[in-house]
Amino acid sequence: MARSLPKLILFTLFFSLTTFAARSQTSARSLSIEAGPRRSEKLSHLHFYLHEVFAGPNFTATQVASAPTTIQSATSFGAVFVIDDMLKLGPDAGSKLVGRAQGLTSSVSQAESTLLMAVNFVFAEGKFNGSTLSMLGRNSLALEVREMAITGGTGAFRLARGYVRTKTHSIDRTSGLLVSEYDVYVWHY
């Protein structure tokens, strides 16, 4: 009896796994995926300016967390910010508002001023009204032109992929305004 017990356990285990696998395959085969209308993929180039107010009563970026050593760091290493910045057609304060940049940025380098950016561009004007693009990447502020990835989107930008090139247009420390120029190249359907 002692010799047949391991065989019985192995048989039971094998039988259970085969039954489970067979049921799983049946379930998988019964799924039906409807194909949507076939649309061709296109490349869009978007150009806008991000306006960030980092001081004063109407700020659009604020620090929400930091490490115990952030204040001693030359690069603010460990600081985390939440942003709700304006996207405008031009660099001037009076330029037309076309959307918002909403997300998180964090200082991620001990050696240089570098941000990790996880940001959604939320469009509120034109043919992309109601659509979003998701950007994720490393933004090394020491570089004149920085590049980050477009990792997805919604609405007109479903299944989006692409990249962003950005550069600082101006910083006014007196008024607390940072303006950055963005060129977005995105493949979408």
Secondary structure as GFF3:
##gff-version 3
##sequence-region A 1 189
A	DSSP	alpha_helix	4	30	.	.	.	ID=ss1
A	DSSP	beta_strand	42	53	.	.	.	ID=ss2
A	DSSP	beta_strand	61	65	.	.	.	ID=ss3
A	DSSP	three_ten_helix	70	72	.	.	.	ID=ss4
A	DSSP	beta_strand	80	88	.	.	.	ID=ss5
A	DSSP	beta_strand	97	107	.	.	.	ID=ss6
A	DSSP	beta_strand	114	123	.	.	.	ID=ss7
A	DSSP	three_ten_helix	126	128	.	.	.	ID=ss8
A	DSSP	beta_strand	132	140	.	.	.	ID=ss9
A	DSSP	beta_strand	146	154	.	.	.	ID=ss10
A	DSSP	three_ten_helix	155	157	.	.	.	ID=ss11
A	DSSP	beta_strand	161	172	.	.	.	ID=ss12
A	DSSP	beta_strand	177	188	.	.	.	ID=ss13
###
